[in-house]
Amino acid sequence: MIRNLLFYALYAYFHWRFAKSCNIRDQAAAYLDGDIMIGGIIPINSEVTNILNRTGPDDSQCALISLRNIFNALSMMYTIEEINNSPLLPGIKLGYAIYDSCGDASKAIQSTIKLFPELNALYNPPSCSTKIVSAVKAVIGEINSEISVAISRILSLHSIPQVSPASSAEELSDTIKFPSFLRTVPSDVHQTKAIAKIIKKFQWNWIAVIASNDNYGQSAAKNLNLFLTEDGICTAFMKFISTKVTDSEIHSITDTLQMSTANVIVVFAKTNFVGRILKESIALNITKTWIATDNWSSSREVASVANIEKVGTVIGFNFQAEKIPGFMEYLQNIQTSRDGENNQIIKEYKTFLSQCRKYKDYHECISSLSNCSTTHDCSDLKFSLSSRIDNDTTMLASDDYLLQYINLFTVYSTHLAVQSVVYALQNILCKNGKCAKDLQFLPQELVNGIKNVRIPKSGYFFYFDKKGAFVNGYDIINWNTLGSVTLFNTVGHYNIVSSELTLNKSLLMWHTENNTVPESNCSKACPPGYFKKHIFPYCCFECSPCSEGYYLPEPDSDQCRRCEDKKWSRLGSSQCEERRVEYFNWKDPFAIAQMTFATFACLLLLTTFCLFIKYNNTLIVKAAVENYTYVVITSLLISLTSTYLFIGEPSDTVCKVRQPLYGISFTLCISCILIKSLQFNFPVKRVKFLTTLTNYPLIILGVLNTVQIFICTLWLTLNGPYYTIIYSIPEIELVQCEEGSHVLFSAMLGYIAFLALICFIFAYKGKKLPEKYNEARGITFAMLIYMFVWIVFIPLYMNTAGTYHSAVQVVAILASAYAMIVCHLLPTCYIILFKNNKEDTQSILPSKLNKTANNMMWRVNGCMKQRANIINGIILLRRRRWSI
């Protein structure tokens, strides 16, 4: 920045050497003498054609007259004349000196120096003062931000106020670098924020930016990129173009536009460049959505490009404005000769105004040649207008052609810029309706006055913020081409103070099928059931399906939602479905098989029971079937009944009953068999204590079963089984019983296993009995099968999930019951049915009961002396023991 400042200072001195002897009046494009002069630097022409081969500072050849900026100059002149005819500054006449900057910074600096010949005092060696009091009190201009930066560096050195009607670059908000610069438009940072908001509103996330390589374009592109990044919007590409754009640059940009998938293009550039890029785009059939900034959003030069509707949709931002009262009438009745006025601008305007009709007649003449029988000479109708401005801008020539080219926004902004200076002068010079004759005041006074001014308009005030900019907001406009005329329709507004964007979408005209909003996204929207998986760059993404149990009803979302517990969804689902309720169902083939086996076992037990009752009075039944055998049958029936509770939809009551029911009933069964094992396998003389216990079987049964009852009661009290619904299995709502405390559940089964192990040991170590009826052998096999089944049960039970979790335990219960039936009860039935004769009975009973009889005889102290009466005595003794 210091280098630039030094450059402009040296450049100013260079131009001052050539400008100090010039007459300000003769050099100005428009001049009106007055007591207080207001300078103007406006690009009447758009470019300098000989910038590389000039012979001197004044040898600039300007070309391409800008009608838009002619109206800005006329607005400045009209406002000053209206103020001279008003009581705002009584006794004071305002004048103006307007220079043409030709859209070039060096030309603008030269014009600035010419406005202030008093700067010569700065270079007078005897003088040490840097304070000047110039006739020109303020400068209106420039339009382009880059040129405003250049001239502001000079004016700020002397605190000369500069009020720009259009320069919006954020760089100019720096009040330290540009302390005397003000503007009647908002800073570009607000416009870029508004652009980002409208991009977000239409859900675009893939845009391109084209900007001029100057202060305006660079700062605007930088600010826009910051706002876009905050909103998660990516920039497909960002192109900067030189101020003197070449055809190769144009082709490079259009090639990039053709290859890019971005459909929204933001352009920060001057109108002449925008016109060229749009022409090339039309030629290449490039149709996009263009976001126009205040520089060209309402440019008639750009809107008049042939077939402009083919370029796509144009949405632009422009400064909020009102119509200037009387300005249209002023343009229609403008006068070229006034006292003290040297006005080339008005002459140019009158030339346009008078020759527009001739140009229309010329086109009518050309078009009518084919219909005429004689040859017409139309050359006298053609005029120099077509050679001085872009031919495309004269195609719509008509009586109101010039008035159509008025840019209301910049014209009104220029009007406000002049008024801000005037109201500040009024506050400085005038008191109580009278103005002082002494007009010698320092420029800094006027700078301070302008900063504090408040301009009344239609019920509200325009004022400058602390950075020297207006906060009057933006109008959002939409181009609508009807035939050969393009209308700038206002479709919304942006409030700078509240940062609120208001948009009437129904007024927007999109150049798409069915007038739908165009898309501009890095990736296509994800359909329902798929979420966005972001990749580089961050606004691009892949569509991934929602996993099972998750869903996404709306498209283009970042995160899937979890289904409710009672619902489920498949991969890539947009909605959840009800889960399928499952449990160990009665219709399940496995359940049917298990119930068949359980029912058959029950029938066997009932048949056995009936068989024992039927043959109860026979000698073999009296010897082989004791009272506790009926207890074994009953307990087995109860155990088999518990298996039915493991099938079907469970309830909380069923869950609490089924396990204790099995545990207690099977404990009773094992306890009875254990007592029988003790009777057969303990010699009385060796273990008198156990022999004494066998005389009291009910006590043994009570103690053994009380332990199991205690375990089950403790289990139910602390953390018993309960009804639960499991949702961890895909698509299924599994209804089952949870066992609660696994420690107490294991204790219940472990206790039964412990009794079975003791029973097995006693039966295995028992003395050999006759092979025809070895009851200890059957008990041994029964207990062995039981222990094998439950050893296998443990890992199966722990590793089985789902509906067959209960089925595993049912199989174990059935296997245990069948072991008791087949190995313990069926052999007795076989004896009853097939060995029930006198010879077999006499051969079986003495052998079976020999040792037991000897023990019994010893205990009754010789009450039965006769060997022949042993069997009757044993039978009577057993009945006495088992009577309840």
C-alpha positions, 0 to 999 in steps of 0.5 A: 500500500505504501508503494501504491501511495508513493506511486500515486503521489509521484504520478500526481506531481508529474501531472501537476507539472502539466496541469498547473497552467491549465484553465479549469473551465476550459478543461472540464467536460461540464462547467458552471461557475458558482460561489462554491464549486463541486467537482465531479469525476465521472467516466463519460467515456469508457476507455482510453484507446491510446494508453500505451502510445500517448505523447503527453498527459493530455494526449488521451483519446477517449472512446465508447461514450457511456450513456449510463454515466452521461445520466449520472453527470446530468443528475449531478448538474440537475441537482445543483441547479435545483438547489440553486433555485431552492432556499437551502443555501440563500445567497450562495450559488453552487457551481460544478466542474465535471471531468471525464475520467474515461474509465482510467485511473491515470486520467482520473488522477490528472482530472483531480489535479486539474480540479485543484490548481491551488495545490501549486502552493504545496510545491512553492518552496517558501511556503511551509503550509499544507493547508489549502482553501480551494474553490472546489469544496468537494468531489463527486465520483468516481463510479469505479472503485479502483479509480476512487481508490486512486483519487482518494489517496490524493484527496485524503492527503488534504482532507478534501471530501470525496463522495462516490455514488457507486464505488462499493469496494470494501477496501474504501471502508478503511477510514485510516487510509481514506479518511475523507472518502464517503459513499452514498451506497453500501459497502460491497461486504453487504452485497456479497452477504446478500448474494450468499443468502440468496444462493443459500435460499435456493439451495445452491452449493456449487457456484462459480465466480468471475471478477475483475482483477482490481480492488473491487473484484478482488475484495468482493470475491474474497468476501463472497468466498468467506460467506459462502464457506460459512454456509457450506457452499463451494466455489467450482472455480474463481476467475480473475480477469484483467481490466483490459480484457483480451479475446483470449481471456474471454475464450478461456472463461467461456471454455471453463464455463462450458466444462464446469458443472456449476450452473450459477455464475456470480460476476463482479466486473464492469459492463463492457466485459460482462457484455463481451462474456455474455455475447460469447456465451450466447454464441456457444449456447451456454445457459446459466443462472447469472447473479449480477452485482450493482455494476451491471445488474441494471445496465441497458448496454448489457441488456441490449445484447442480441438474444440476451434471453438465451444466456439464461436467468439473470438475478441482480442486486442494485441500490434502493432508489427513488425517482428524482422529482422533475428529472425526466422533464429536465432531460426532455427540455434540457438547454445547451446555452446558459450563462457561465456554462461550458457543457460538452456533456449536454451537447453530447446528450442533445446530439443523441436526443436529436439523432436518435430519430434520424437513426430510426429513420435510417433503419426504416429506410434500409429495411424498406429498400426491398419494397421500393421500386426506386433506389433510395439514398439513405446515406444522408440519414446515417450519423456518427452515433453508430461509430461512437458507441457500441453498435448493439446499443443502438439497435433499439433506437427510438424517441424514448431510447435515451430515457430507457437507458437511465439507470435509476439507481446510480442516478439517484445515488449521484443525486444523494451524493450532491445533497449530502454535500449541500446539507453539510454546507448548510450546517456549516454556513447557515444559521437561522435561514441566513448564510455567511458571506465568508466561504473560506473554511477548511476542507476537514470541516466539510468532511466532518459535516458530511459524515454527520448529515441526515438527508430527509426522504419520504419519511426516513433519513439517509445517513452515513455509518461510521465507515462513511457508507449509506445503509439504504439496502438493496433491491433484488431485480430479475431480468425479463426479456419480452421481445426486444425489450428487457425489463428489470423487475424488482422481486425482493429486497435486502435489509442491511441493518437486519441482514434480512432477505425478502424475496417474492418467488412468484415474481421470478422468471426462470429460463427453465422448463415449467419455470422451475428453480434451476439446480447448481449442486456439486452432487445430485440430491440423495433420494429418500433412504440415502444420506449424504457422505461428504467428500472433498470438496466439503459440499460434494458428497456421495449417497450412502444407504441408511443402514438397517434400523434407520430411515430417512423420509426426506431427500438430501439429508445428512443423517439417518434417523433411528427407528422406534424400538417396535419398528424396523427398516431395511437397508436404504429405507425411507420409512420404518415398518412394524417388526414381526413379533416372534416367540417359540410358537405353538405352530413351530415344527420344533415346538410340535415335535417337543410337545409330541415327545412331552405328551408321549412321556406323560402317557407313559407315566400315566400308563405306568401309574395305572399299571402299578395300581392294577398290579398293586396286590401282586407279590412282585409289585409289593416287592419292586414298587414302593410308595415313593415310586408314585412320587417319582411318577408325579414329579416327572409329570409336573416336570413335563408339564412345565415344558408347556410353559416354555412354548407360546407367547410368554407372560410375566407370570409364566416366566416366574412360574416355569423355572421354579416349577421344573426345579422343585419337581425334578429335585423331588424326583432325584431325591426319591431315587437318591433314597433308594440308592442309599438303601441298596448301597450302605452296609448297616454295620459300617454306616449306622448314621445313614442307616438310621436316616433311611428309616426316615425318608420323609425327613430326607425328602423334606430337607433336600427339597427345602434347599431347592425351595429356598433357592427358588424363593431367594431367586424370585425375591431378589431378581427372578425371571421376567417378561421382556421384549428384545429388539436387537434382532433385525426385523424381529420383536422377540418376546421371551423370558429373561432369567434374571439372576443367572447366579441363582438360576445356575444354583437351581440347576446346579443343586439338581446336578449335585443330587444326581451326581451323589445318586450316581456315585451311590448307585454305581458303588452298590453291591451286585444284585442278580442280573435279572433285576439290578435296579442300581444299574438303571439308576446309574444309567439314568443319572449318567444320561441326566448329567451328560444332557445338562453338561451339553445344555450349558454351552448350547443355552449360552450360545443360542439366541432368538426363539429357540432359546427356550427350546434348548431347555425343553430338550434338556428337560425331555431328555432328563425325563425320558432317562428316568422313565426308560432307565428306572420305571420301564424295567419295573413295568417289564418285570410286572408284565413279563416276569410276573410268575411264581418261579421268577418271583421266588428267584428274584426276591431272595436274591434282590433282598438278601443283603437288605433282609440281613440288615433288617433282621439285625435291626429288629433284634431277631424278631423274625427267626425263620428263614421262610418268613423273611420276605413277609417281614421285609414287606411289612417293614417297608410298608410301616416305613413309607406309611405317611 
